[in-house]
Amino acid sequence: RWGLALLPRMECSGMILNSSTVTELVLMGFSSHPQSETPLFFLFSLAYLANCFGNTAIITLVVLRSPLQTAMYIFLCHLAFLNTLFSTIVVPKKLYNFLATSKVISYNFCLAQTSITLFLEVTECFLLAVMALDRYVAICFPLRYLLIVNTPVCVFASVVPLFLTVLPLCGPYVVDYVFCELPILLHMFCADTSLQEAMMLAGGTGTVLLPFLLIILSYLRILVAVMRIDSVEGRKKVFSTCTSHLTAVTIYYGTGLIRYMRPKSLYSAEGDKLISLFYAVINPMLNPFIYSLKNMEVKQAMGRVIGKYRNKIKSHTRMCRS
């Protein structure tokens, strides 16, 4: 996910095939533990449905309720869209393979999955950084907030370029993972990938480390500003606007740190696959609840929308009875 490869390099089978001759790859997933696949299917099916429902509800609320159409909630809409799209690219195919006898994925879909998930991960890193900067500006420069954080800034924050070079593959054509990612594919290419690996390392530094540093710096400045407030109640009120975003950042980056920074003695291939499913399914599912449970504006907007449609249903029922 962050440009680090964990699988051993696959040896060429003595014949280099052009990528265009490869039509299918074997997506191993959890095939070494077939008894766990049916429970995982039901678990992640429920999580995926909750993910789609929760994130769609956030987007719908912001669209329907004009008080929520501010920069903070526009960024939240972007995050909800990214989370839904990421899970949709990864989860349905994985759910199918949980129950399928032939666990294959087309090479073209594998390349598309690699490109899109990489784009979405990079975009989410920058989006989380922009959301931290948004909170920093709102707390430290409240009088200039609307001038600094405007619509063009919101749109620009959602655009991130992506480049993926396709090289010839070596057999065996087996992806020992739950979905296709760039580090996995790099270890299946026959050609020299040193340039791509160097670009991936440089890109990972710019797209992961830089946003993370911006988040840390933003919250350090916010902490300084909050500590200058005399009222304890005022401090709690100001800092409460950041707790949802801090929780989301902690889960997002914490999952990556657990995956890549843990000691080798604690590494297991199956555990790594479960972690990847966590950030593909569970993490996106949690974000709508994180941002709504502690946010009074979202709760009030949800209550008004539900009340509005409840009244419409009651009115329609009365008309039908009369």
C-alpha positions as CSV (number, residue, x, y, z in Angstrom):
1,R,0.0,0.0,0.0
2,W,2.8,2.4,0.8
3,G,5.3,1.1,-1.8
4,L,6.9,-1.7,0.2
5,A,7.2,-5.2,-1.3
6,L,6.7,-8.2,1.0
7,L,6.7,-11.1,-1.4
8,P,9.9,-12.9,-2.7
9,R,10.7,-12.2,-6.4
10,M,9.3,-14.8,-8.6
11,E,11.7,-16.6,-11.0
12,C,11.2,-16.5,-14.7
13,S,10.2,-19.9,-16.1
14,G,12.8,-19.7,-18.9
15,M,10.4,-17.9,-21.3
16,I,9.4,-14.3,-21.2
17,L,5.9,-13.7,-22.5
18,N,4.6,-10.5,-23.6
19,S,2.0,-9.0,-21.2
20,S,-0.6,-9.0,-24.0
21,T,-0.5,-12.9,-24.1
22,V,-1.5,-13.1,-20.4
23,T,-5.2,-13.3,-19.9
24,E,-5.7,-14.5,-16.4
25,L,-3.8,-14.6,-13.0
26,V,-4.5,-16.8,-10.0
27,L,-5.6,-14.7,-7.0
28,M,-4.7,-16.9,-4.0
29,G,-6.3,-15.0,-1.2
30,F,-7.1,-17.3,1.7
31,S,-7.1,-20.5,-0.4
32,S,-4.6,-22.1,2.0
33,H,-7.4,-21.9,4.7
34,P,-10.5,-22.9,2.9
35,Q,-12.5,-23.4,6.1
36,S,-12.2,-19.7,6.8
37,E,-13.5,-18.5,3.5
38,T,-17.2,-18.9,4.1
39,P,-17.2,-17.0,7.4
40,L,-15.0,-14.3,5.9
41,F,-17.5,-14.0,3.0
42,F,-20.4,-13.3,5.3
43,L,-18.3,-11.0,7.5
44,F,-17.0,-8.8,4.7
45,S,-20.3,-8.9,2.8
46,L,-22.0,-7.2,5.8
47,A,-19.1,-4.8,6.2
48,Y,-19.2,-3.9,2.5
49,L,-23.0,-3.2,2.7
50,A,-22.5,-1.1,5.8
51,N,-19.7,0.8,4.0
52,C,-21.8,1.6,1.0
53,F,-24.8,2.6,3.1
54,G,-22.9,4.8,5.5
55,N,-20.8,6.6,2.9
56,T,-23.8,7.1,0.6
57,A,-25.8,8.5,3.5
58,I,-23.0,11.0,4.2
59,I,-22.9,12.2,0.6
60,T,-26.8,12.4,0.5
61,L,-26.9,14.4,3.7
62,V,-24.5,17.0,2.4
63,V,-26.3,17.3,-0.9
64,L,-29.7,17.6,0.7
65,R,-28.9,19.9,3.6
66,S,-27.5,23.3,2.6
67,P,-26.1,24.0,6.2
68,L,-23.7,21.1,5.5
69,Q,-22.4,22.5,2.2
70,T,-19.2,23.9,3.6
71,A,-15.6,23.1,2.9
72,M,-15.3,20.6,5.8
73,Y,-18.3,18.6,4.6
74,I,-17.3,18.8,1.0
75,F,-14.0,17.2,1.9
76,L,-15.9,14.6,3.9
77,C,-18.0,13.9,0.8
78,H,-14.8,13.3,-1.2
79,L,-13.6,11.0,1.5
80,A,-16.9,9.0,1.5
81,F,-16.7,8.7,-2.3
82,L,-13.1,7.5,-2.2
83,N,-13.9,4.9,0.5
84,T,-16.9,3.6,-1.4
85,L,-15.0,3.4,-4.7
86,F,-12.0,1.7,-3.2
87,S,-14.1,-1.0,-1.6
88,T,-16.1,-1.5,-4.7
89,I,-13.0,-2.0,-6.8
90,V,-11.6,-4.6,-4.3
91,V,-14.4,-6.3,-2.4
92,P,-16.9,-7.7,-4.9
93,K,-14.2,-9.7,-6.7
94,K,-12.8,-10.9,-3.4
95,L,-16.3,-12.0,-2.2
96,Y,-16.8,-13.9,-5.5
97,N,-13.4,-15.6,-5.1
98,F,-14.2,-16.6,-1.5
99,L,-16.9,-19.0,-2.9
100,A,-15.5,-19.7,-6.3
101,T,-13.6,-22.9,-7.1
102,S,-11.4,-21.2,-9.7
103,K,-9.8,-18.2,-8.1
104,V,-8.7,-16.2,-11.1
105,I,-8.6,-12.6,-12.1
106,S,-8.2,-11.3,-15.6
107,Y,-4.9,-9.6,-16.2
108,N,-6.6,-6.4,-17.5
109,F,-8.8,-6.2,-14.4
110,C,-5.7,-6.7,-12.2
111,L,-3.9,-3.8,-13.9
112,A,-7.0,-1.7,-13.6
113,Q,-7.4,-2.6,-9.9
114,T,-3.7,-1.7,-9.3
115,S,-4.0,1.6,-11.0
116,I,-7.3,2.7,-9.4
117,T,-6.5,1.6,-5.9
118,L,-3.1,3.3,-6.1
119,F,-4.8,6.5,-7.3
120,L,-7.4,6.3,-4.5
121,E,-4.8,5.7,-1.8
122,V,-2.6,8.6,-2.9
123,T,-5.7,10.9,-3.1
124,E,-6.9,9.9,0.4
125,C,-3.4,10.7,1.9
126,F,-3.6,14.2,0.4
127,L,-7.3,14.6,1.3
128,L,-6.6,13.8,4.9
129,A,-3.8,16.3,4.9
130,V,-6.1,19.0,3.3
131,M,-8.8,18.2,6.0
132,A,-6.2,18.8,8.7
133,L,-5.2,22.1,7.1
134,D,-8.9,23.0,6.9
135,R,-9.2,22.5,10.7
136,Y,-6.0,24.5,11.2
137,V,-7.3,27.5,9.2
138,A,-10.7,27.3,10.8
139,I,-9.2,27.4,14.3
140,C,-6.2,29.6,13.9
141,F,-7.5,32.0,11.2
142,P,-11.3,32.0,11.6
143,L,-11.9,35.4,10.1
144,R,-10.0,34.5,6.9
145,Y,-11.4,31.0,6.6
146,L,-13.9,31.6,3.8
147,L,-11.3,33.5,1.9
148,I,-8.6,30.8,2.1
149,V,-10.8,27.7,1.9
150,N,-13.0,28.3,-1.1
151,T,-14.5,26.1,-3.9
152,P,-11.5,26.1,-6.2
153,V,-9.3,24.9,-3.4
154,C,-11.8,22.1,-2.6
155,V,-11.8,20.9,-6.2
156,F,-8.0,21.1,-6.6
157,A,-7.6,19.0,-3.5
158,S,-9.3,16.1,-5.2
159,V,-7.1,15.9,-8.2
160,V,-3.9,13.7,-8.1
161,P,-2.1,12.4,-11.2
162,L,-1.2,8.7,-11.7
163,F,1.3,6.9,-14.0
164,L,1.7,3.1,-14.3
165,T,4.2,1.4,-16.6
166,V,3.3,-2.1,-17.8
167,L,6.2,-4.5,-18.2
168,P,6.3,-8.2,-19.4
169,L,5.4,-10.8,-16.8
170,C,7.1,-14.1,-15.8
171,G,5.3,-17.3,-14.8
172,P,3.9,-18.7,-12.6
173,Y,1.1,-16.2,-12.8
174,V,0.0,-16.3,-9.2
175,V,-0.9,-13.3,-7.0
176,D,-0.4,-14.4,-3.4
177,Y,-2.6,-11.7,-2.0
178,V,-6.2,-10.6,-1.7
179,F,-6.2,-8.1,-4.6
180,C,-3.7,-6.6,-7.1
181,E,-1.3,-3.9,-5.8
182,L,1.7,-2.3,-7.4
183,P,4.3,-3.8,-5.1
184,I,2.9,-7.3,-5.8
185,L,3.0,-6.8,-9.6
186,L,6.5,-5.4,-9.5
187,H,7.7,-8.7,-8.2
188,M,6.1,-10.5,-11.1
189,F,7.7,-8.5,-13.9
190,C,10.6,-10.1,-15.8
191,A,12.2,-6.8,-16.9
192,D,14.4,-4.7,-14.7
193,T,12.2,-2.8,-12.3
194,S,14.8,-0.8,-10.5
195,L,13.6,2.4,-12.1
196,Q,10.0,1.7,-11.2
197,E,11.0,0.8,-7.6
198,A,13.0,4.0,-7.3
199,M,10.0,6.0,-8.7
200,M,7.7,4.2,-6.3
201,L,10.0,5.0,-3.3
202,A,10.2,8.6,-4.3
203,G,6.5,8.8,-5.0
204,G,5.7,7.1,-1.7
205,T,7.8,9.7,0.2
206,G,5.9,12.5,-1.5
207,T,2.4,11.0,-1.3
208,V,2.6,9.5,2.2
209,L,5.3,11.1,4.2
210,L,4.6,14.7,3.1
211,P,0.8,14.6,3.8
212,F,1.6,12.9,7.2
213,L,4.0,15.7,8.1
214,L,1.5,18.3,7.1
215,I,-1.1,16.6,9.4
216,I,1.3,16.6,12.3
217,L,2.3,20.2,11.8
218,S,-1.3,21.3,11.5
219,Y,-2.3,19.7,14.7
220,L,0.8,21.0,16.5
221,R,-0.3,24.5,15.5
222,I,-3.9,23.7,16.5
223,L,-2.7,22.4,19.9
224,V,-0.8,25.7,20.5
225,A,-3.8,27.7,19.6
226,V,-6.1,25.7,21.8
227,M,-3.8,25.9,24.8
228,R,-4.0,29.7,24.5
229,I,-7.7,29.6,25.2
230,D,-8.4,30.5,28.8
231,S,-11.7,28.6,29.2
232,V,-11.4,24.9,29.7
233,E,-14.9,24.5,28.1
234,G,-13.7,26.6,25.2
235,R,-10.7,24.3,24.7
236,K,-12.9,21.2,24.7
237,K,-15.4,22.8,22.2
238,V,-12.6,23.8,19.8
239,F,-10.7,20.6,19.9
240,S,-13.8,18.5,19.6
241,T,-14.1,19.6,16.0
242,C,-10.8,17.8,15.3
243,T,-11.5,14.5,17.1
244,S,-13.3,12.8,14.2
245,H,-10.5,13.6,11.8
246,L,-7.8,12.6,14.3
247,T,-9.5,9.2,14.8
248,A,-9.7,8.6,11.0
249,V,-6.1,9.6,10.5
250,T,-5.0,7.3,13.4
251,I,-6.8,4.3,12.0
252,Y,-5.6,5.0,8.4
253,Y,-1.9,5.5,9.2
254,G,-2.0,3.1,12.1
255,T,-3.0,0.2,9.9
256,G,-0.1,1.0,7.6
257,L,2.4,1.2,10.4
258,I,1.2,-2.1,11.8
259,R,1.5,-3.7,8.4
260,Y,5.0,-2.3,7.4
261,M,6.8,-1.4,10.6
262,R,6.2,-4.5,12.7
263,P,9.1,-6.8,13.5
264,K,9.8,-9.6,11.0
265,S,9.2,-12.1,13.9
266,L,5.5,-11.0,13.9
267,Y,5.0,-11.2,10.2
268,S,2.7,-13.7,8.6
269,A,1.3,-13.8,5.1
270,E,-2.2,-14.6,6.2
271,G,-2.1,-11.8,8.8
272,D,-1.0,-9.4,6.2
273,K,-3.9,-10.3,4.0
274,L,-6.3,-9.7,6.9
275,I,-4.8,-6.3,7.5
276,S,-5.2,-5.5,3.8
277,L,-8.9,-6.4,4.0
278,F,-9.2,-4.3,7.1
279,Y,-8.1,-1.1,5.3
280,A,-10.1,-2.1,2.2
281,V,-13.4,-2.9,4.0
282,I,-13.4,-2.1,7.7
283,N,-11.6,1.2,7.7
284,P,-13.9,2.7,5.0
285,M,-16.9,1.3,6.8
286,L,-15.9,3.1,10.1
287,N,-15.3,6.5,8.6
288,P,-19.1,7.5,8.3
289,F,-19.7,6.5,11.9
290,I,-16.6,8.3,13.1
291,Y,-17.6,11.5,11.5
292,S,-21.3,11.3,12.4
293,L,-21.5,9.9,15.9
294,K,-19.6,12.9,17.5
295,N,-20.8,15.5,15.0
296,M,-23.9,17.4,16.2
297,E,-24.4,19.1,12.8
298,V,-24.5,15.7,11.0
299,K,-26.8,14.2,13.7
300,Q,-29.2,17.2,13.4
301,A,-29.2,17.0,9.6
302,M,-29.9,13.3,9.7
303,G,-32.7,13.8,12.1
304,R,-34.3,16.5,9.9
305,V,-34.0,14.4,6.7
306,I,-35.5,11.3,8.5
307,G,-38.2,13.5,10.0
308,K,-39.1,15.0,6.7
309,Y,-39.5,11.7,4.9
310,R,-41.4,10.2,7.9
311,N,-43.9,13.1,7.7
312,K,-44.3,12.5,4.0
313,I,-45.0,8.8,4.6
314,K,-47.5,9.6,7.3
315,S,-49.2,12.2,5.0
316,H,-49.3,9.7,2.2
317,T,-50.8,7.0,4.5
318,R,-53.5,9.4,5.7
319,M,-54.5,10.3,2.1
320,C,-54.7,6.6,1.1
321,R,-56.9,5.9,4.1
322,S,-59.2,8.8,3.4
